[in-house]
Amino acid sequence: MALSFREFHLFQILNGFSQENKRFPLDRYLSHYFRRHRAVGSKDRRMIADTVYDLIRWRAPLDHFSIYPPTWESRYFVYSQTAWRERAQAASLPPHIALSFPQSYYSFLVAALGREKAEEFCALSNESAPTVVRVNGLKTTRENLLKSWERLYPVSPTSHSPWGIRFHKKVNFFAMKEFKEGLFEIQDEGSQLLADLMEVEPGDQVLDYCSGSGGKTLAFACRMQKRGQIYLHDKRKEILAEAKKRLRRAGVQNAQILCYDDPKKGQLKHTMDWVLVDLPCSGSGTLRRNPDMKWKFQREELEQLLAEQRNIFKEALTFLKPKGKIVYGTCSVFPQENEDQAAYFQKHLSLSLERLFQTFPLHEGMDGFFGARLTF
């Protein structure tokens, strides 16, 4: 049977993504795919993306009712039958299949969080993530944007972040004039609150050690009022190039890119007032946005990740000056990556804990983030 236009691109995405690097997130893959295929219009993009997310989220029960071995085409066939959810509910499936998690991941969550909290977490991880933006305080205020948007979109201020605005329906943000002018960025409320641990001041020297494309820097930069210096550091030069574009759009003028192999890095040792280490992690707190990560989870790889996190943190710590402050952050809900690591840093690196921060996907619709602010 001939495929429709949407189905053709749907299977291109699913089969192509299945062959990607394990740490390459689904949302970024979709963004890259649609940039390469401009013929896919906005309505088709939305429908295709929603179906991709659903098929990956609900892979376990879809596999249960699919032919063996299952393929994305066979899963889609089951998914297209309107009664598949009712069949799944009536089938008395094992909990990890009903909740659509690998058995090993489900068992790990139960051990880490307790059965009730783990099952609630699994269920919420299969929902769509809330759509939240962060106002750029260098260019406007939340009140101004809310006033201009409330006639056009269903919006409301976030409950905890003073910079956040929640959209209650999907919007093409990248086409909006306000986005192109740098008045806001898309950022989960939990991520905004993690960035608030960086209580930087005008004139401070600041290092964002695992900056990625600069999301956290963009969140705290307005505190510095364009005075002082922010260094964005990452191993991935291509993602630093994206950070440079975002900084320019946001009007952040006191930031510079610091590549991993930059020879001037050594001159910055022991000079930073603040260091942010937003570390590579399991991503367990953001499964609503990247449901593929649950199918890639390996307990052995988590052990390697914990060692990598400690090594990166120790490297970043060498840039902190005496009495400076370092913030350790993850987008994980696992205690092993969060409280346990913070306790390790205190015990083995002679650091004192100033403040702990954690959000959980069960709370106020935010993603799961953890932060610890430490000092000598």
C-alpha positions in Angstrom: 0.0 0.0 0.0 1.3 3.4 -1.0 2.4 5.7 1.9 0.9 9.1 2.4 3.2 12.2 2.5 3.0 12.2 6.3 3.6 8.5 6.6 6.7 8.6 4.4 8.3 11.3 6.5 7.1 9.6 9.7 9.0 6.3 8.9 12.0 8.2 7.5 12.3 9.9 10.9 11.7 6.8 13.1 14.0 4.5 11.1 16.7 7.2 10.8 16.6 8.1 14.4 16.9 4.4 15.5 20.4 4.4 13.9 21.5 7.6 15.6 24.0 8.1 18.5 22.5 7.0 21.8 22.9 10.4 23.4 21.4 12.4 20.4 18.0 13.6 21.7 14.8 13.2 19.8 13.8 16.8 19.9 17.1 17.9 18.3 16.8 15.1 15.7 13.3 16.3 14.7 14.5 19.9 14.5 17.4 18.9 12.2 15.2 16.7 10.0 12.5 19.4 9.4 15.2 22.0 8.6 16.5 19.6 5.9 13.0 18.9 4.5 11.4 22.4 4.0 8.6 20.8 1.9 7.1 19.6 5.2 4.7 22.4 6.2 4.0 23.5 9.7 0.7 21.5 10.1 2.4 18.4 8.8 5.4 18.9 11.0 3.1 19.1 14.1 1.1 16.0 13.1 4.3 14.0 12.3 6.1 15.1 15.4 3.1 14.2 17.7 2.9 10.8 16.1 6.6 10.2 16.5 6.5 11.0 20.2 3.4 8.8 20.7 4.9 5.8 19.0 8.2 6.1 21.0 6.4 6.8 24.3 4.0 3.8 23.9 6.4 1.4 22.3 6.0 -1.4 24.9 2.2 -1.9 24.6 2.4 -1.4 20.8 5.0 -4.1 20.7 2.8 -6.4 22.8 0.0 -6.2 20.2 2.3 -6.1 17.1 3.7 -8.8 14.9 7.1 -10.2 16.0 9.7 -8.9 15.5 8.0 -5.5 15.7 8.9 -2.7 13.3 7.9 0.9 13.3 5.5 0.1 10.5 3.8 -2.6 12.5 3.7 -0.4 15.6 2.1 2.3 13.5 -0.5 -0.2 12.3 -1.5 -1.0 15.9 -1.4 2.7 16.9 -3.7 3.6 14.0 -6.4 1.3 15.4 -8.5 3.6 17.6 -9.2 0.9 20.3 -5.6 0.0 21.0 -5.5 1.9 24.4 -8.7 0.1 25.5 -7.2 -3.2 24.5 -4.1 -2.4 26.6 -6.1 -1.4 29.6 -8.3 -4.6 29.4 -5.3 -6.9 28.9 -3.9 -6.8 32.5 -0.4 -6.2 31.2 2.6 -6.3 33.5 3.1 -2.8 35.0 6.3 -2.0 33.0 4.5 -2.8 29.7 1.3 -1.0 30.7 3.4 2.1 31.6 5.6 1.6 28.5 9.1 1.3 30.2 11.8 -1.3 29.8 11.6 -3.7 32.6 15.1 -2.9 33.8 14.4 0.8 33.9 11.1 0.3 35.7 12.7 -1.9 38.3 15.5 0.7 38.8 12.9 3.4 39.3 11.0 1.4 41.9 14.2 0.7 43.8 15.2 4.4 43.7 11.9 6.1 44.3 9.5 3.5 45.7 6.8 1.8 43.8 4.0 4.4 44.1 6.2 7.4 43.2 7.9 5.4 40.4 4.6 4.4 38.8 3.3 8.0 39.0 6.6 9.2 37.5 6.3 6.7 34.6 2.7 7.7 33.9 3.5 11.4 33.8 6.5 10.7 31.7 4.1 9.5 29.0 2.3 12.9 28.9 3.2 15.9 26.7 5.5 18.3 28.3 4.2 21.8 29.2 5.2 24.7 26.9 7.1 27.4 28.9 9.2 30.4 27.8 11.5 32.6 29.7 11.4 36.3 29.3 14.7 38.0 28.4 15.1 40.6 31.2 17.7 42.5 29.2 15.1 43.5 26.7 11.6 43.4 28.2 9.5 42.3 31.2 7.1 39.5 31.8 4.3 41.9 32.3 4.8 43.5 28.9 4.9 40.2 27.0 1.8 38.9 28.9 -0.1 42.0 28.0 0.8 41.7 24.3 0.1 38.0 24.1 -3.0 37.5 26.2 -5.3 38.7 23.4 -3.7 36.3 21.0 -2.8 33.1 23.0 -3.9 31.3 26.1 -1.0 32.2 28.4 -0.4 32.5 32.1 2.6 33.4 34.4 4.5 30.5 35.8 3.9 29.8 39.5 7.5 29.7 40.7 9.8 31.4 38.2 9.4 35.2 38.0 10.6 35.1 34.3 8.3 32.3 33.0 5.2 32.3 30.8 3.2 29.2 30.1 1.5 28.6 26.8 -1.6 26.4 27.0 -1.6 25.4 23.4 1.1 24.8 20.8 2.7 27.7 19.0 5.3 28.1 16.4 7.6 30.2 18.5 10.4 30.4 15.9 8.1 32.4 13.5 7.2 34.9 16.2 8.5 38.5 15.9 9.3 38.5 19.6 11.5 35.4 19.3 13.4 36.8 16.4 14.0 40.0 18.4 15.4 38.0 21.4 12.6 38.9 23.8 12.2 35.3 25.1 13.6 31.8 24.9 11.9 28.5 25.2 12.9 27.0 28.6 11.2 24.8 31.1 10.3 26.4 34.4 12.5 23.9 36.3 15.5 24.8 34.2 14.8 28.5 34.9 14.8 27.9 38.6 18.1 25.9 38.4 19.7 28.9 36.7 18.4 31.1 39.6 20.9 29.3 41.9 23.5 31.4 40.0 23.0 34.7 42.0 25.6 36.5 40.0 26.1 40.2 40.3 27.4 43.0 38.0 31.2 42.7 37.6 31.4 39.0 38.4 33.6 36.6 36.5 31.5 33.6 35.6 32.2 30.2 33.9 29.4 28.1 32.4 31.6 25.0 32.1 29.2 22.6 30.2 27.3 25.4 28.5 25.8 23.6 25.6 24.0 26.2 23.5 23.9 28.6 26.5 20.4 28.2 27.9 21.4 28.7 31.5 23.7 31.6 30.7 20.9 33.3 28.9 18.8 32.9 32.0 21.1 34.5 34.5 22.9 37.0 32.2 20.4 39.8 32.9 21.5 39.8 36.6 24.9 41.1 35.5 23.5 44.2 33.7 26.2 43.7 30.9 29.0 44.1 33.4 31.6 41.5 34.3 32.4 38.5 32.1 30.7 35.2 31.3 32.7 32.3 29.6 30.8 29.6 27.8 32.8 26.4 27.7 31.9 23.1 26.0 33.7 20.2 24.1 31.3 20.5 21.2 32.3 23.4 18.9 29.1 23.1 16.8 26.9 23.6 19.8 29.0 26.6 20.9 28.4 28.1 17.5 24.6 27.9 18.2 25.3 29.5 21.6 27.0 32.4 19.9 23.8 33.0 17.8 21.6 32.9 20.8 23.7 35.3 22.8 23.7 37.8 19.9 19.9 37.5 19.5 19.4 38.0 23.3 21.7 41.1 23.4 24.2 39.5 25.9 27.3 41.5 25.3 29.5 40.4 28.2 29.9 36.8 27.2 32.6 35.0 25.2 33.0 31.5 23.8 35.7 29.3 25.3 36.5 26.1 23.3 37.7 23.0 25.1 41.2 23.3 23.5 41.5 27.1 23.9 45.1 27.8 25.1 43.9 30.7 27.3 41.9 28.4 29.5 44.8 28.0 31.9 44.9 31.7 32.6 41.4 31.5 34.1 42.2 28.9 36.8 41.2 30.1 40.3 39.7 33.4 39.0 36.0 32.7 38.8 33.5 34.1 41.2 30.9 31.6 40.0 31.1 28.3 38.1 28.1 26.4 36.7 28.5 22.7 35.9 25.3 21.6 34.2 26.5 18.0 33.7 25.8 15.3 31.2 23.3 13.0 32.9 20.7 10.3 32.4 18.1 12.9 31.3 15.5 11.0 33.4 13.8 14.3 34.5 13.0 15.2 30.9 11.5 12.0 29.5 8.4 13.8 28.4 10.5 15.7 25.9 12.8 12.9 25.0 11.0 9.6 25.6 13.6 7.8 23.5 16.0 8.1 26.4 14.1 5.4 28.4 14.7 2.9 25.7 18.5 3.6 25.8 18.9 3.3 29.5 21.6 0.9 30.7 22.4 0.5 34.4 26.1 -0.1 33.6 26.3 3.1 31.6 24.9 5.0 34.5 27.8 3.9 36.6 30.2 5.2 33.9 28.2 8.5 33.8 28.6 9.0 37.6 32.4 8.7 37.3 32.3 11.1 34.3 30.3 13.6 36.3 32.8 13.6 39.1 35.7 14.1 36.8 34.1 17.0 35.0 33.1 18.6 38.3 36.7 18.3 39.6 38.0 19.9 36.4 35.5 22.8 36.7 36.3 23.3 40.3 39.9 24.3 39.4 38.6 27.5 37.9 36.8 28.7 41.1 38.6 31.3 43.2 38.7 31.1 47.0 35.3 31.9 48.5 33.7 31.5 45.0 30.6 29.5 44.4 30.0 26.5 42.2 26.6 25.2 41.1 26.2 21.5 40.2 23.1 20.7 38.1 21.4 17.8 36.3 18.1 17.1 34.6 17.8 13.8 36.5 15.5 12.4 39.2 18.0 9.7 40.2 19.4 10.2 43.7 22.7 8.6 42.5 23.2 11.6 40.2 21.8 14.2 42.6 22.0 14.0 46.4 24.6 11.3 46.3 26.9 13.3 44.1 26.5 16.5 46.2 27.4 14.5 49.3 30.5 13.1 47.5 31.7 16.6 46.6 31.3 17.8 50.2 33.1 14.8 51.6 36.0 14.5 49.2 36.5 18.0 47.9 36.2 20.0 51.1 33.1 21.9 49.9 30.2 23.2 52.0 26.6 23.0 50.8 24.8 26.3 50.6 21.6 25.4 49.0 19.8 22.4 47.4 17.1 22.6 44.7 15.0 19.9 43.1 11.9 19.8 40.9 10.1 16.6 40.0 7.8 16.0 37.0 5.0 15.3 39.5 5.2 18.9 40.8 3.5 21.8 39.0 4.2 20.3 35.5 7.9 21.1 35.6 10.6 18.8 34.3 12.9 17.1 36.8 15.9 19.2 37.7 18.4 19.1 40.6 20.9 21.7 41.7 23.4 22.1 44.5 25.2 25.3 45.3 28.6 24.7 47.1 31.5 26.8 48.3 34.9 26.3 49.9 
